[in-house]
Amino acid sequence: MRRFVVSVVAVLVAALIGSSLTPVVASAATVDDVAAKLATIPGLRIESSAVISGKPFFVLWYTQPADHRKPRGEKFEQRVTLWHRDFARPTVLHTTGYGGVGGAFTSEPTRLVDGNQLNVEQRFFNDSTPASQDWSKLNIWQAATDHHRIVQAFKKALYGGKWVSTGASKGGMTSVYHRRFYPNDVDATVAYVAPQDVINKRDSYVSFIQEAGTDPQCNLALRNLQRNTLLRRPAMLAKLKEYAAANGLTYESTFGSADRALEAAVLDTPFAFWQYDTQASCPSVPGTAAATDQQLFDFIDRVSGWAFYSDEGTAGFLPYYFQATQQLNWPDVASKTTWLKGLLRYREAGDAPAAVPDSIEPRHEPFAMLDVDLWVKTQARRMLFVYGENDPWSAEKFAPGPGTRDSHWYTQPAGNHGSSIGGLPTAQRVEATTILQKWMGVAPQPAIRQTTVDPGARQFKAR
């Protein structure tokens, strides 16, 4: 049940690039000029404005129907941020698939095309939630229609030029779903490390992880760590309870018990290791019988995070579990982790439905991802995908078909879930950058390597 902790990562991003994003005094006319155009968009509310790095930045709220099939019914406000570059520049629609970015983060495509950027918070996350909390209104079509209305509104009022959508992992998935339902809203899409689990029960995540990296001993050490932790379950459970008491955490609502949370964290650890770490971290794995209980506990905390598996840690991500259960599918880890046979106690410890209360658990829709997959293979145009060689989410990826046109796939060697165009080998980096800039009709921009993590590039391993 690994994750994109978007709200936390947004803070980290702001800290990493904060020195270059300090608000500065600039001509109010520039902000006023953008604000005047924003004021022409029906249903748009400006919460705040500033000038950051010489460019107007706005926090906005856009009124959306809770159900796009009933546009006159319940409404809610969806959080959008805008970082304006120029009315004549391309515009980037960035989606995290989770909560919105807290600061003036710029995605890699935004930097590569020197464009404007809209960042959209996913419906049902944070305050972008209908008051009724009618979970039946959370699906990929409703979210895609949110993005459709936003694109159309901003095209008419501010940005009539080229558009590209982008996002990482679930944000990348969200970008593809938007194109599937509204293929002409934007001119192109750049999706980073975006999994596409077409058939829920046909997974290759576990086998992929066991082949990750170049040293088989690393994966053996991770397996041994899992076994040793569960073999010492009473001692490890006592440590987890001490940790919970010291940090004011509970483990009852989501998992039902600390014991079940412990098992879920242990199952996730190899997945999380290759998702965020690299081969260089292999020597840190305490994978021998000599490892102490504390070493095992601390390693799992660093890689998977005991706090995340608490009720408090998972509370804000119920919408993700709902979506995974309903349409997105999830990695089946427990049934394929054969080396833990006899040590696992809970059938659903690693499955998304375990995190969704029975009162709202949706019926699984097995054809949703098949439909998207068919669209990519038969109709997709101007799609650019970037994956990481060792990223477990790359085990299930979007793939081209006979009808896919002018679309491109790249894999960052030894890359994890933070893979980017900037991390590709030189020739591929130049090629991918040139393709994007040609799509957007812009001259080449100065080479800019990715120096921060896209807030979208954090994803739960669906439980």
Secondary structure, DSSP 8 states (H G I E B T S, - for coil): -----HHHHHHHHHHHHGGG--B----HHHHHHHHHHHTTSTTEEEEEEEEETTEEEEEEEEEEESSTTSTTS-EEEEEEEEE---TTS-EEEEE-SSS--SS----HHHHHHT-EEEEE--TTBTTBS-TT--GGG-SHHHHHHHHHHHHHHHHHHT--S-EEEEEETHHHHHHHHHHHH-TTSSSEEEEES-B---STT---HHHHHHH-SS-HHHHHHHHHHHHHHHHTHHHHHHHHHHHHHHHT---STTTSSHHHHHHHHHHHHHHHHHHH--GGGGGG---STT--HHHHHHHHHHHT-GGGGSHHHHGGGHHHHHHIIIII-----GGG-GGGTTT---TTTTSGGGGS-TTT-----TTHHHHHHHHHHHT-BSEEEEEETT-GGGGSB----TT-BS-EEEEETT--TT--GGGS-HHHHHHHHHHHHHHHT----------S--TTS------
